[in-house]
Amino acid sequence: SINPVSRGLNVFEDERIDEIVENSGEGTWAVFGDNAYANLLKAYGADVFNGVKIVPDLESMHILDPGLNYVEIYNRYAHISLQTPPSDHEAELFTLNFPDSYTITIDPCDERLNNLGIDYILTTEKSPRFLECATLLTVLDSPIAEVEVYELTR
């Protein structure tokens, strides 16, 4: 027999996420940490920078990579994750995890996110960096992780 971790679609029926997305209007989201939340926001109708991309958004990638140093990583169908860089360490901007998955390591306060038009961040990462350029809107308890939602300040 199979013992499910959960039953039903309550993750898709979370009224708080629906309300947050609705209140964000035409805003664009970025999800740091657990990439599944990028696709969840998309299911609620949000415009999300990362998550699953069938066709690469080369215009956006060229904002992040104007020297075209990582084209071989991002010019593909992919599950795109975002993470903050380790403190006090330089990290590669793009890292290929699997043939259909890569991670962008970028500071949430990096001007390039502003240039991409990112308005909101949802994160499962714990980093004080988010508070340096964003306002905490809410904290959501999830069965998987605590989720923080920020609005970027410009």
Accessible surface in RSA format (square Angstrom, percent):
REM  Atomic radii and reference values for relative SASA: ProtOr
REM  Chains: A
REM  Algorithm: Lee & Richards
REM  Probe-radius: 1.40
REM  Slices: 20
REM RES _ NUM      All-atoms   Total-Side   Main-Chain    Non-polar    All polar
REM                ABS   REL    ABS   REL    ABS   REL    ABS   REL    ABS   REL
RES SER A   1   155.93 131.8  68.17  91.0  87.76 202.2  60.47 128.8  95.46 133.7
RES ILE A   2   158.72  90.3 135.73 101.1  22.99  55.4 138.81 100.0  19.91  54.0
RES ASN A   3   132.93  91.7 109.11 105.4  23.82  57.3  31.05  74.7 101.87  98.5
RES PRO A   4    66.40  48.4  39.41  35.9  26.99  98.1  46.80  38.6  19.60 121.8
RES VAL A   5   159.15 104.7 122.91 111.3  36.24  87.3 130.25 113.2  28.90  78.4
RES SER A   6    81.93  69.2  57.39  76.6  24.54  56.5  36.33  77.4  45.60  63.9
RES ARG A   7   195.78  82.2 171.25  87.3  24.53  58.4  70.27  96.0 125.51  76.1
RES GLY A   8    67.73  83.5   0.00   N/A  67.73  83.5  37.02 101.6  30.71  68.8
RES LEU A   9   113.41  63.2 107.57  77.0   5.84  14.7 107.72  75.7   5.68  15.3
RES ASN A  10   103.03  71.0  95.65  92.4   7.37  17.8  32.22  77.5  70.81  68.4
RES VAL A  11    73.51  48.4  67.02  60.7   6.49  15.6  73.51  63.9   0.00   0.0
RES PHE A  12   102.49  51.3  89.57  55.5  12.92  33.6  89.57  54.3  12.92  37.0
RES GLU A  13   118.34  67.9  97.21  73.5  21.13  50.3  43.70  84.5  74.64  60.9
RES ASP A  14    47.81  33.5  39.88  39.7   7.93  18.8  13.71  32.3  34.10  34.0
RES GLU A  15   144.15  82.8 137.02 103.7   7.13  17.0  51.70 100.0  92.45  75.5
RES ARG A  16   116.70  49.0 115.13  58.7   1.57   3.7  57.93  79.2  58.77  35.6
RES ILE A  17     9.74   5.5   9.62   7.2   0.12   0.3   9.74   7.0   0.00   0.0
RES ASP A  18    63.82  44.7  63.82  63.5   0.00   0.0   5.21  12.3  58.62  58.5
RES GLU A  19   106.64  61.2 101.90  77.1   4.74  11.3  29.52  57.1  77.12  63.0
RES ILE A  20    29.19  16.6  25.29  18.8   3.90   9.4  27.53  19.8   1.67   4.5
RES VAL A  21    12.46   8.2  10.45   9.5   2.01   4.8  10.45   9.1   2.01   5.4
RES GLU A  22   133.43  76.6 109.89  83.1  23.54  56.1  43.85  84.8  89.58  73.1
RES ASN A  23   110.61  76.3  79.46  76.8  31.15  75.0  29.76  71.6  80.86  78.2
RES SER A  24    11.17   9.4   1.64   2.2   9.53  22.0   2.10   4.5   9.07  12.7
RES GLY A  25    54.81  67.6   0.00   N/A  54.81  67.6  35.06  96.2  19.75  44.2
RES GLU A  26   173.02  99.3 147.50 111.6  25.51  60.7  70.68 136.7 102.34  83.6
RES GLY A  27    10.59  13.1   0.00   N/A  10.59  13.1   6.48  17.8   4.11   9.2
RES THR A  28    24.31  17.3  24.31  24.6   0.00   0.0   9.08  12.2  15.23  23.0
RES TRP A  29     0.18   0.1   0.18   0.1   0.00   0.0   0.10   0.1   0.08   0.1
RES ALA A  30     0.00   0.0   0.00   0.0   0.00   0.0   0.00   0.0   0.00   0.0
RES VAL A  31     0.32   0.2   0.00   0.0   0.32   0.8   0.00   0.0   0.32   0.9
RES PHE A  32     0.00   0.0   0.00   0.0   0.00   0.0   0.00   0.0   0.00   0.0
RES GLY A  33    22.82  28.1   0.00   N/A  22.82  28.1  14.28  39.2   8.53  19.1
RES ASP A  34    47.55  33.3  35.33  35.2  12.22  28.9  22.76  53.6  24.79  24.7
RES ASN A  35    25.12  17.3  21.58  20.9   3.55   8.5  14.47  34.8  10.65  10.3
RES ALA A  36    60.92  56.0  48.69  75.1  12.23  27.8  54.45  76.7   6.47  17.1
RES TYR A  37    14.51   6.8  14.08   8.0   0.42   1.1  13.20   9.9   1.31   1.6
RES ALA A  38     0.00   0.0   0.00   0.0   0.00   0.0   0.00   0.0   0.00   0.0
RES ASN A  39    51.68  35.6  45.54  44.0   6.14  14.8  28.90  69.5  22.78  22.0
RES LEU A  40    15.11   8.4  11.52   8.2   3.59   9.0  14.10   9.9   1.01   2.7
RES LEU A  41     1.69   0.9   1.69   1.2   0.00   0.0   1.69   1.2   0.00   0.0
RES LYS A  42    63.34  30.9  48.03  29.5  15.31  36.5  43.54  39.2  19.80  21.1
RES ALA A  43    69.21  63.6  24.56  37.9  44.66 101.6  37.80  53.2  31.41  83.2
RES TYR A  44    41.13  19.2  19.16  10.9  21.97  57.2  24.57  18.5  16.55  20.4
RES GLY A  45    65.57  80.9   0.00   N/A  65.57  80.9  33.94  93.2  31.63  70.8
RES ALA A  46    13.67  12.6   0.02   0.0  13.65  31.1   4.85   6.8   8.82  23.4
RES ASP A  47    84.75  59.4  74.39  74.0  10.36  24.5  31.15  73.3  53.61  53.5
RES VAL A  48     4.12   2.7   0.00   0.0   4.12   9.9   0.00   0.0   4.12  11.2
RES PHE A  49    14.56   7.3   8.84   5.5   5.72  14.9  13.83   8.4   0.73   2.1
RES ASN A  50     0.00   0.0   0.00   0.0   0.00   0.0   0.00   0.0   0.00   0.0
RES GLY A  51     0.00   0.0   0.00   N/A   0.00   0.0   0.00   0.0   0.00   0.0
RES VAL A  52    41.53  27.3  32.83  29.7   8.70  21.0  32.83  28.5   8.70  23.6
RES LYS A  53    44.46  21.7  42.63  26.2   1.83   4.4  16.35  14.7  28.11  29.9
RES ILE A  54   125.35  71.3 113.27  84.4  12.07  29.1 113.27  81.6  12.07  32.8
RES VAL A  55   113.41  74.6 102.20  92.5  11.21  27.0 102.71  89.2  10.69  29.0
RES PRO A  56    28.64  20.9  16.99  15.5  11.65  42.4  19.68  16.2   8.97  55.7
RES ASP A  57    59.11  41.4  50.00  49.8   9.11  21.5  20.42  48.1  38.69  38.6
RES LEU A  58    67.09  37.4  63.70  45.6   3.38   8.5  63.70  44.7   3.38   9.1
RES GLU A  59   138.48  79.5 128.68  97.4   9.81  23.3  48.02  92.9  90.46  73.9
RES SER A  60    17.55  14.8  17.37  23.2   0.17   0.4   0.17   0.4  17.37  24.3
RES MET A  61     3.01   1.6   3.01   2.0   0.00   0.0   3.01   2.6   0.00   0.0
RES HIS A  62    68.30  37.3  63.77  44.3   4.54  11.6  43.03  44.3  25.28  29.4
RES ILE A  63    60.06  34.2  48.13  35.9  11.93  28.8  54.60  39.3   5.46  14.8
RES LEU A  64     1.54   0.9   0.59   0.4   0.96   2.4   0.59   0.4   0.96   2.6
RES ASP A  65     4.38   3.1   3.09   3.1   1.29   3.1   1.29   3.0   3.09   3.1
RES PRO A  66   106.08  77.3  80.55  73.4  25.53  92.8  83.94  69.3  22.14 137.6
RES GLY A  67    53.10  65.5   0.00   N/A  53.10  65.5  30.33  83.2  22.77  51.0
RES LEU A  68    92.07  51.3  75.69  54.2  16.37  41.2  75.69  53.2  16.37  44.1
RES ASN A  69   103.80  71.6  82.99  80.2  20.81  50.1  21.47  51.7  82.33  79.6
RES TYR A  70    42.32  19.8  42.32  24.1   0.00   0.0  20.73  15.6  21.60  26.6
RES VAL A  71    46.41  30.5  46.41  42.0   0.00   0.0  46.41  40.3   0.00   0.0
RES GLU A  72   114.66  65.8 100.87  76.3  13.80  32.9  72.52 140.3  42.14  34.4
RES ILE A  73    21.01  12.0  21.01  15.6   0.00   0.0  21.01  15.1   0.00   0.0
RES TYR A  74     0.16   0.1   0.00   0.0   0.16   0.4   0.00   0.0   0.16   0.2
RES ASN A  75    78.74  54.3  58.51  56.5  20.23  48.7   2.92   7.0  75.82  73.3
RES ARG A  76    67.13  28.2  56.44  28.8  10.69  25.4  26.96  36.8  40.17  24.3
RES TYR A  77    95.25  44.5  86.00  48.9   9.25  24.1  61.95  46.6  33.29  41.0
RES ALA A  78     0.11   0.1   0.11   0.2   0.00   0.0   0.11   0.2   0.00   0.0
RES HIS A  79    61.65  33.7  61.65  42.8   0.00   0.0  42.78  44.1  18.87  22.0
RES ILE A  80     4.44   2.5   4.44   3.3   0.00   0.0   4.44   3.2   0.00   0.0
RES SER A  81    23.60  19.9  23.42  31.3   0.18   0.4   9.86  21.0  13.74  19.3
RES LEU A  82     1.49   0.8   0.28   0.2   1.22   3.1   0.28   0.2   1.22   3.3
RES GLN A  83    74.53  41.7  74.53  54.5   0.00   0.0   9.94  21.2  64.59  49.0
RES THR A  84    24.56  17.5  15.38  15.6   9.17  21.9   2.19   2.9  22.37  33.8
RES PRO A  85    44.48  32.4  32.09  29.2  12.39  45.1  32.09  26.5  12.39  77.0
RES PRO A  86    72.95  53.2  58.60  53.4  14.35  52.2  70.62  58.3   2.33  14.5
RES SER A  87    93.64  79.1  75.13 100.3  18.51  42.6  50.11 106.7  43.53  61.0
RES ASP A  88   149.74 104.9 103.79 103.3  45.96 108.7  41.30  97.2 108.45 108.2
RES HIS A  89   126.00  68.9 109.04  75.8  16.96  43.4  84.15  86.7  41.85  48.7
RES GLU A  90   178.26 102.3 147.30 111.4  30.96  73.7  69.21 133.9 109.04  89.0
RES ALA A  91    43.58  40.1  13.86  21.4  29.73  67.6  22.87  32.2  20.72  54.9
RES GLU A  92   110.26  63.3 100.03  75.7  10.23  24.4  47.34  91.6  62.92  51.4
RES LEU A  93    22.68  12.6  20.17  14.4   2.51   6.3  21.07  14.8   1.61   4.3
RES PHE A  94     3.51   1.8   0.00   0.0   3.51   9.1   0.00   0.0   3.51  10.0
RES THR A  95    62.05  44.1  59.41  60.2   2.64   6.3  51.14  68.7  10.91  16.5
RES LEU A  96    77.36  43.1  53.85  38.5  23.51  59.1  53.85  37.8  23.51  63.3
RES ASN A  97    61.24  42.2  33.81  32.7  27.43  66.1  17.05  41.0  44.19  42.7
RES PHE A  98   134.93  67.5 130.22  80.7   4.71  12.2 134.93  81.8   0.00   0.0
RES PRO A  99   110.94  80.9 102.74  93.7   8.20  29.8 104.35  86.2   6.58  40.9
RES ASP A 100    58.05  40.7  58.05  57.8   0.00   0.0  17.06  40.1  41.00  40.9
RES SER A 101    16.45  13.9  16.45  22.0   0.00   0.0   5.92  12.6  10.54  14.8
RES TYR A 102     2.33   1.1   2.33   1.3   0.00   0.0   0.11   0.1   2.22   2.7
RES THR A 103    15.18  10.8  15.18  15.4   0.00   0.0   6.26   8.4   8.92  13.5
RES ILE A 104     0.17   0.1   0.17   0.1   0.00   0.0   0.17   0.1   0.00   0.0
RES THR A 105     9.16   6.5   2.48   2.5   6.68  15.9   0.68   0.9   8.48  12.8
RES ILE A 106     3.79   2.2   0.39   0.3   3.39   8.2   3.79   2.7   0.00   0.0
RES ASP A 107    32.56  22.8  30.42  30.3   2.13   5.0  16.35  38.5  16.21  16.2
RES PRO A 108     1.68   1.2   0.17   0.2   1.51   5.5   0.17   0.1   1.51   9.4
RES CYS A 109    39.93  30.2  12.97  14.5  26.96  63.4  16.29  41.3  23.64  25.5
RES ASP A 110    36.64  25.7  24.52  24.4  12.12  28.7  11.18  26.3  25.46  25.4
RES GLU A 111   106.70  61.3 101.17  76.5   5.53  13.2  54.72 105.8  51.98  42.4
RES ARG A 112    72.81  30.6  72.81  37.1   0.00   0.0  26.03  35.6  46.78  28.4
RES LEU A 113     1.42   0.8   1.42   1.0   0.00   0.0   1.42   1.0   0.00   0.0
RES ASN A 114    52.27  36.0  43.60  42.1   8.67  20.9  12.85  30.9  39.42  38.1
RES ASN A 115    87.12  60.1  59.05  57.1  28.07  67.6  18.38  44.2  68.74  66.4
RES LEU A 116    27.40  15.3   1.82   1.3  25.58  64.3   5.61   3.9  21.79  58.6
RES GLY A 117    31.72  39.1   0.00   N/A  31.72  39.1  28.78  79.0   2.94   6.6
RES ILE A 118     0.00   0.0   0.00   0.0   0.00   0.0   0.00   0.0   0.00   0.0
RES ASP A 119    42.78  30.0  42.34  42.1   0.44   1.0   9.42  22.2  33.36  33.3
RES TYR A 120    27.25  12.7  27.25  15.5   0.00   0.0   6.41   4.8  20.84  25.7
RES ILE A 121     0.14   0.1   0.14   0.1   0.00   0.0   0.14   0.1   0.00   0.0
RES LEU A 122     2.53   1.4   2.53   1.8   0.00   0.0   2.53   1.8   0.00   0.0
RES THR A 123     0.51   0.4   0.00   0.0   0.51   1.2   0.00   0.0   0.51   0.8
RES THR A 124    26.41  18.8   9.59   9.7  16.82  40.1   3.86   5.2  22.55  34.1
RES GLU A 125    35.61  20.4  29.23  22.1   6.38  15.2  27.89  53.9   7.72   6.3
RES LYS A 126   127.10  62.0  94.39  57.9  32.71  77.9  95.48  85.9  31.62  33.7
RES SER A 127    21.94  18.5  11.70  15.6  10.25  23.6   8.07  17.2  13.88  19.4
RES PRO A 128   107.50  78.3  99.46  90.7   8.04  29.2 104.90  86.6   2.60  16.2
RES ARG A 129    79.35  33.3  79.35  40.4   0.00   0.0  40.63  55.5  38.72  23.5
RES PHE A 130     0.00   0.0   0.00   0.0   0.00   0.0   0.00   0.0   0.00   0.0
RES LEU A 131   111.02  61.8  88.85  63.6  22.17  55.7  89.12  62.6  21.90  58.9
RES GLU A 132   113.78  65.3  74.48  56.3  39.30  93.6  41.60  80.5  72.18  58.9
RES CYS A 133    20.61  15.6  16.34  18.2   4.26  10.0  20.38  51.6   0.22   0.2
RES ALA A 134     9.61   8.8   0.14   0.2   9.47  21.5   0.22   0.3   9.39  24.9
RES THR A 135    71.85  51.1  67.84  68.8   4.01   9.6  54.17  72.8  17.68  26.7
RES LEU A 136    74.42  41.4  54.60  39.1  19.82  49.8  54.60  38.3  19.82  53.3
RES LEU A 137    85.06  47.4  52.87  37.8  32.19  80.9  55.43  38.9  29.63  79.7
RES THR A 138    27.58  19.6  19.61  19.9   7.97  19.0  20.64  27.7   6.94  10.5
RES VAL A 139    55.27  36.4  41.76  37.8  13.51  32.5  41.76  36.3  13.51  36.6
RES LEU A 140     8.68   4.8   8.60   6.2   0.08   0.2   8.68   6.1   0.00   0.0
RES ASP A 141   127.48  89.3  99.03  98.6  28.45  67.3  36.61  86.2  90.87  90.6
RES SER A 142    31.08  26.3  10.60  14.1  20.48  47.2  12.10  25.8  18.98  26.6
RES PRO A 143   138.34 100.8  91.65  83.5  46.69 169.7 105.69  87.3  32.64 202.9
RES ILE A 144   128.83  73.3  97.17  72.4  31.66  76.3 102.21  73.6  26.61  72.2
RES ALA A 145    33.06  30.4  21.56  33.3  11.50  26.2  32.90  46.3   0.15   0.4
RES GLU A 146    74.65  42.9  63.79  48.3  10.86  25.9  16.44  31.8  58.21  47.5
RES VAL A 147     1.25   0.8   1.25   1.1   0.00   0.0   1.25   1.1   0.00   0.0
RES GLU A 148    23.05  13.2  23.05  17.4   0.00   0.0   0.21   0.4  22.83  18.6
RES VAL A 149     0.20   0.1   0.20   0.2   0.00   0.0   0.20   0.2   0.00   0.0
RES TYR A 150     5.76   2.7   5.76   3.3   0.00   0.0   0.00   0.0   5.76   7.1
RES GLU A 151    70.18  40.3  70.18  53.1   0.00   0.0   7.92  15.3  62.26  50.8
RES LEU A 152    19.74  11.0  10.34   7.4   9.40  23.6  10.34   7.3   9.40  25.3
RES THR A 153    80.86  57.5  61.87  62.7  18.99  45.3  52.88  71.0  27.98  42.3
RES ARG A 154   157.34  66.1  75.05  38.3  82.29 195.9  95.48 130.5  61.86  37.5
END  Absolute sums over single chains surface
CHAIN  1 A     8785.8       6833.0       1952.9       4893.3       3892.5
END  Absolute sums over all chains
TOTAL          8785.8       6833.0       1952.9       4893.3       3892.5
